[in-house]
Amino acid sequence: MREIQPRFAEKLDFLALDIGSGSSIDDLHSFAQEQEYPWPVAQADANMLRAFNVTVQSTKIAIDGNGVIVYRAGYGEGTTEEWASIFEHISDQGQSK
């Protein structure tokens, strides 16, 4: 994700959510800085995880401007090319920031 995020940063929002590691939000921010993540981090609550049907760590979800999940990938799934195609599709539809 890190390699294609800059290409879409002006058009789409990126966010990393912690799904219950037990880390504080300060720890998450520190980790993100250490890893040089260019996107914000936050903590998800149980209601959010249920709403998005997230049951495993490293679930990646693309949501369009209408709030519709248009792509989902688990750990190790979703190539850079697949994500770039999804992001192109979302941004081409004008459903961006």
Stockholm file with secondary structure:
# STOCKHOLM 1.0

chainA/1-97         MREIQPRFAEKLDFLALDIGSGSSIDDLHSFAQEQEYPWPVAQADANMLRAFNVTVQSTKIAIDGNGVIVYRAGYGEGTTEEWASIFEHISDQGQSK
#=GR chainA/1-97 SS CTTTHHHHTTTSCCCEEECSCCCCHHHHHHHHHHTTCSSCEEECCHHHHHHTTCCSTTCEEEECTTSCEEEEECTTCSCHHHHHHHHHHHHHTTCCC
#=GC SS_cons        CTTTHHHHTTTSCCCEEECSCCCCHHHHHHHHHHTTCSSCEEECCHHHHHHTTCCSTTCEEEECTTSCEEEEECTTCSCHHHHHHHHHHHHHTTCCC
//
